[in-house]
C-alpha cells in the first residue's frame, strides 16, 4: 500500500504471485468467480479515457473480488515497467504526482481486495473457534498462521519454520544489543536492553502481542543511540515483518529517522 511509482509494478507482481501460490486464498478467489475476461474490456476503457473514466466495481462482494483480482492480473501480465498513466489519472483526484496517484490507485482498488482477504481469513479463524490461539493453513510446504488475540488477527507466512529457528533472527538481536552507544547512561542502557529482550521474546512466540512489541520499539526509538543502532532496529523489524506484517510500520518508522 505504500509502494511508490518506480516500484509499484514489481510489488504488484509479488502480491499477485503470493495470492496465486497461496492455495486457500486462491480457492476463495475462484469461488468468487476467479478471473473475469470481461475486465479486459473495462481495462482498455479506463486506459484510453486518460482520467475521465474509472473502473466501475460491482456492489456484490464476490463480483468485486473477481473484478479487482482480474484488474491486477491484467496489469501484471502485460509486463509494464510502470503502472500506465491512463489508469493512474483516473485516481489522481487532481494531483498528478506519480507517487500520490499510485497510492490513490492502491487505496481505491488493491486495498479493497486486501480487506476482503483479511475478512475471509478472520472469518475462517472464527469458524474454527475464536478461543483458539492460532489457525494454520498449509501452502506449498510453508504455512500461513492466523493468530487471534481478542481484537487482532495477525497473518504469518513462515515457510515451514518458526522465526526463532532462523539464525538471522538471533544475529539481528545480538547486533541491536552490540550497537547500543557506550555514551548511554546506565539507566538508558538498562531500559534499552529490557525492551530488546521483550521484543525478542514476543517475536519468538507463535502469537506476539502486537501492542507490546510496538510500545517497546517506540521506547527504543526515543533512545539516542546513533545511526548504527537505528539501522539494527530497522533490520530486525524488516526481517520479522516477513512473519508478522504489523511490523511494516515499525520498519518504516526507523527507516525515516
Buried (B, 14 or more C-beta within 10 A) or exposed (E): EEBEBEBBBEBBBEBBEBBEEBEEBBEBBEEBBBBBEEBEEBBEBBBEBEBEBBBEBBEEEBBBBBBBBBBBBBBBEEEEEBBBBBBBBBBBEEEEEBBBBBBBBBEBBBBBBBEBBEEBBBEBBBEEEEEEEBBEBEBEEBBBBBBBEEEEBBBBBBEEEBBBEBEEBEEBBEBBBEBBBEEBEEEBBEBBEEBBEBBBBBBBEBBBBBEEBBBBBEBBBEBEBBEBBBBBBBBBBBBBBBBBEBBBEBBBBBEEE
